[in-house]
């Protein structure tokens, strides 16, 4: 099963093409392509699937989604 997981943008590397950044998924940080969400800012939350940020979401929705994924036991398998 594939999931899109919310994460918080910690850094944006504007000099890179495609646009890349560091995103935190509840303590796990990964390098993510941000090219499809050029309006994203540090501190925003994004939905990520296979290393690509698909869209931005608000903090409350991100936290609720993370809580549900953890309850289902799906979070660790998808992020690590």
C-alpha positions in Angstrom: 0.0 0.0 0.0 1.3 3.5 -0.8 0.6 6.5 1.3 1.2 10.2 1.0 2.6 11.3 4.4 2.6 14.8 5.8 5.9 16.4 6.8 7.2 19.8 7.9 9.6 21.7 5.7 12.7 22.6 7.6 14.9 23.9 4.8 14.5 24.9 1.1 17.5 24.7 -1.2 16.5 27.4 -3.8 19.8 27.0 -5.7 19.0 23.4 -6.7 17.1 22.3 -9.7 14.7 20.7 -9.2 13.7 22.6 -6.0 14.7 20.4 -3.0 14.4 20.7 0.7 14.7 18.9 4.0 11.4 17.7 5.4 10.7 16.3 8.9 8.3 13.4 9.4 7.9 13.2 13.2 11.6 13.1 13.8 12.8 11.4 10.5 14.3 14.0 8.1 14.5 13.3 4.4 15.5 15.2 1.3 12.3 15.9 -0.7 11.6 17.3 -4.1 9.6 20.5 -3.7 9.3 21.4 -7.4 5.6 20.8 -7.6 4.9 23.2 -4.7 7.1 26.3 -5.6 5.0 28.5 -3.2 6.1 26.4 -0.1 7.9 28.2 2.7 10.0 26.9 5.7 7.6 25.8 8.4 4.8 24.8 5.9 3.5 21.2 5.9 3.5 19.2 2.7 2.0 15.9 1.6 4.8 13.7 0.3 4.6 10.5 -1.9 7.8 8.7 -3.0 10.0 11.7 -2.4 7.8 14.3 -4.0 5.8 17.0 -2.2 2.4 16.9 -3.9 0.7 19.9 -2.1 0.7 21.9 1.0 -1.6 21.4 4.0 -2.3 23.2 7.2 -0.6 22.2 10.4 -3.8 20.9 12.1 -4.6 18.6 9.1 -1.0 17.3 9.1 -1.0 16.5 12.8 -4.3 14.7 12.6 -3.1 12.6 9.6 0.1 11.7 11.4 -1.9 10.7 14.5 -4.1 8.4 12.5 -1.1 6.9 10.7 0.6 6.2 14.0 -2.6 4.6 15.4 -2.9 2.3 12.3 0.8 1.3 12.6 1.4 2.5 9.1 3.7 5.5 9.8 6.9 3.7 10.6 6.7 1.4 7.6 6.1 4.3 5.1 8.7 6.7 6.4 11.7 4.5 7.2 
